[in-house]
Structure formats: structure tokens, C-alpha cells
């Protein structure tokens, strides 16, 4: 497995292996503190089960922080020069911003600032949403556009970008 610089974005489709790859990168980085920032919200039983599965995949080295909206602040608070932060995932965070009718542009600007200021190492996970069909409703198209724009801006801000496809990863940047 290749390492990464200070910051990495891991992207890919649903069930592509991106979260597993991101966790392996974070653990291999050897930080003294591992912090998992979870953006998911359990609105139904299926999502509750997904969250439980993800938690079970992390051992006692990990501290989990649940942050549906205030992502930049959570990164700044968890940051440590010898630590590693894993954010999973940006597309759920974008969805949370939309549902809360939050100012996405301000939130994204704050996230980009936090990425630029991180003292430790930062691994961000996101879904690649631009490879499928054009959604048939306005809300889904707004989400796709927001996620695509977010992914482009974060990819430009990080040192490394990995793409996960069918459990395999390809280094796209860095």
C-alpha cells in the first residue's frame, strides 16, 4: 500500500472499498492518535446497521466523533501534529448540509481552510457521484452538483487523491 502526504482524498462509488482503503491508510500512517469523524446520521434502521458495522471494523485505537454539520470545527479540534484524522464521508456531510438548509459555500470554504491548516494527517472519504445517470429530480441533481463541486475543490486542496474501484485503488494525484 502506498503512503500519502499530509492530506488524502479517497473517492469511489458505493461499495468500492474506499472506506476500507482509507482506514488502512490512516492506520499505516502510524499516528499516536487516530480520530474517526463520522458524518452519517441514522435516520432509519438500515443506516443504524451500517454505522454499527463501520464501528465494529475499528479497534480500540480509534476515537469516534459524530459530526453531521460542523466538520471544519471538528477537524480543527481533533487535529494533533502526531495524529491522524479520518473523515467518512464528505457526501453524507453534503447531504446533511442540504437537509439542514445550511450555507454550503461557507461550510465548504471552512472545510478547505481546515484542510490547509491541519498539523497532523488527514484522510477524507467521498463518493464519486458523477459517473452515473443524470438524476430525474431537481433535489437529486442539486445534490449531485454540490457533491461534484465539493469533490473537485477538496481534490484540488489535498496532496493525494486515490480512486477506489471494485476493491482496488488507483493513485490519481500525489
C-alpha positions as CSV (number, residue, x, y, z in Angstrom):
1,X,0.0,0.0,0.0
2,X,1.3,3.4,-0.9
3,X,1.5,6.1,1.8
4,X,0.3,9.6,1.3
5,X,1.4,13.2,2.1
6,X,-0.3,15.1,4.9
7,X,-3.8,15.0,3.2
8,X,-5.5,12.5,1.1
9,X,-9.0,12.2,-0.5
10,X,-10.3,8.7,-1.2
11,X,-13.1,8.6,-3.7
12,X,-15.1,5.9,-5.5
13,X,-18.5,4.6,-6.0
14,X,-20.8,2.9,-3.5
15,X,-19.2,-0.3,-2.0
16,X,-16.0,0.3,-3.9
17,X,-13.7,-0.3,-1.0
18,X,-12.9,3.4,-0.3
19,X,-13.6,3.3,3.4
20,X,-11.6,0.2,4.0
21,X,-8.7,1.7,2.0
22,X,-8.9,5.0,3.9
23,X,-8.9,3.2,7.2
24,X,-5.8,1.1,6.2
25,X,-4.0,4.3,5.1
26,X,-4.8,6.0,8.4
27,X,-3.7,3.1,10.4
28,X,-0.5,2.6,8.4
29,X,0.4,6.3,8.9
30,X,1.3,5.4,12.5
31,X,-0.2,8.4,14.3
32,X,-0.2,8.4,18.1
33,X,-3.9,9.3,18.0
34,X,-6.5,8.0,15.5
35,X,-9.7,10.0,15.3
36,X,-12.7,8.9,13.2
37,X,-15.0,11.8,12.3
38,X,-18.4,10.2,11.2
39,X,-20.8,12.4,9.3
40,X,-23.6,9.8,9.0
41,X,-26.9,10.3,10.7
42,X,-29.0,7.2,11.5
43,X,-32.4,8.2,10.1
44,X,-33.5,4.5,9.7
45,X,-32.7,1.0,10.8
46,X,-30.6,0.2,7.7
47,X,-28.4,3.2,8.4
48,X,-28.1,2.3,12.1
49,X,-26.8,-1.1,11.0
50,X,-24.3,0.4,8.5
51,X,-23.0,2.7,11.3
52,X,-22.7,-0.3,13.7
53,X,-20.7,-2.3,11.0
54,X,-18.3,0.6,10.4
55,X,-17.7,0.9,14.2
56,X,-17.1,-2.8,14.5
57,X,-14.3,-2.5,11.9
58,X,-12.3,-0.1,14.0
59,X,-10.4,-1.3,17.1
60,X,-9.7,0.4,20.4
61,X,-7.1,2.7,18.9
62,X,-9.8,4.8,17.4
63,X,-11.8,7.6,19.0
64,X,-15.0,8.3,17.2
65,X,-16.6,11.8,16.9
66,X,-20.0,12.1,15.3
67,X,-20.3,15.4,13.4
68,X,-23.2,15.8,10.9
69,X,-22.6,19.5,10.2
70,X,-19.7,21.3,11.9
71,X,-16.9,19.4,10.1
72,X,-14.3,22.1,9.9
73,X,-14.5,22.8,13.6
74,X,-14.3,19.1,14.4
75,X,-11.2,18.7,12.3
76,X,-9.6,21.7,14.0
77,X,-10.5,20.3,17.4
78,X,-9.2,16.8,16.7
79,X,-6.0,17.9,15.0
80,X,-2.7,17.0,16.6
81,X,0.8,17.0,15.0
82,X,1.2,13.3,15.6
83,X,-2.4,12.3,14.9
84,X,-4.4,11.0,12.0
85,X,-8.0,12.1,11.3
86,X,-10.3,10.0,9.1
87,X,-13.4,11.8,7.9
88,X,-16.1,9.4,6.5
89,X,-17.7,10.8,4.4
90,X,-18.0,14.1,2.6
91,X,-21.0,13.2,0.5
92,X,-23.1,12.4,3.6
93,X,-21.9,15.7,5.0
94,X,-23.1,17.5,1.8
95,X,-26.4,15.7,2.2
96,X,-26.6,16.9,5.8
97,X,-25.9,20.5,4.7
98,X,-28.7,20.3,2.2
99,X,-31.2,18.8,4.6
100,X,-30.3,21.5,7.2
101,X,-30.6,24.2,4.5
102,X,-27.1,25.3,5.7
103,X,-24.9,27.7,3.7
104,X,-22.9,25.1,1.8
105,X,-20.5,27.6,0.3
106,X,-19.5,28.9,3.7
107,X,-19.2,25.4,5.1
108,X,-17.0,24.2,2.2
109,X,-14.8,27.3,2.5
110,X,-14.3,26.5,6.2
111,X,-13.5,22.9,5.4
112,X,-10.9,23.9,2.8
113,X,-9.3,26.2,5.3
114,X,-9.2,23.4,7.9
115,X,-7.6,21.1,5.3
116,X,-4.9,23.8,4.7
117,X,-4.2,24.3,8.4
118,X,-4.1,20.6,9.6
119,X,-1.0,19.8,11.6
120,X,-1.4,16.1,11.6
121,X,-2.5,13.8,8.8
122,X,-6.0,13.9,7.3
123,X,-7.8,11.2,5.3
124,X,-11.1,12.2,3.7
125,X,-13.6,9.8,2.1
126,X,-16.2,10.8,-0.5
127,X,-18.4,9.2,-3.1
128,X,-17.8,9.8,-6.8
129,X,-21.3,10.8,-8.0
130,X,-20.6,12.0,-11.5
131,X,-20.3,8.6,-13.3
132,X,-23.9,7.6,-13.2
133,X,-27.1,8.7,-14.9
134,X,-28.4,12.2,-14.6
135,X,-30.9,12.2,-11.7
136,X,-34.6,12.6,-12.6
137,X,-35.5,15.2,-10.0
138,X,-34.3,18.7,-9.0
139,X,-33.2,17.8,-5.5
140,X,-31.1,14.8,-6.6
141,X,-29.5,17.0,-9.3
142,X,-28.7,19.7,-6.7
143,X,-27.1,17.1,-4.5
144,X,-25.1,15.6,-7.4
145,X,-23.9,19.1,-8.4
146,X,-23.0,20.0,-4.8
147,X,-21.1,16.8,-4.2
148,X,-19.3,17.1,-7.5
149,X,-18.2,20.6,-6.8
150,X,-17.2,19.7,-3.2
151,X,-15.1,16.8,-4.5
152,X,-13.3,18.9,-7.1
153,X,-12.5,21.6,-4.6
154,X,-11.2,19.1,-2.0
155,X,-9.2,17.2,-4.6
156,X,-7.5,20.4,-5.5
157,X,-6.7,21.2,-1.9
158,X,-5.2,17.8,-0.8
159,X,-1.8,16.4,-1.7
160,X,-3.0,12.9,-2.6
161,X,-6.2,11.5,-4.3
162,X,-6.9,7.8,-4.5
163,X,-9.8,6.3,-6.5
164,X,-11.3,3.0,-5.3
165,X,-12.9,0.7,-7.9
166,X,-14.0,-2.9,-7.2
167,X,-11.8,-3.1,-4.1
168,X,-8.8,-1.8,-6.0
169,X,-7.3,1.6,-5.6
170,X,-5.5,3.8,-8.2
171,X,-3.4,6.8,-7.2
172,X,-4.8,9.8,-9.1
173,X,-2.8,12.6,-7.6
174,X,0.4,12.7,-5.5
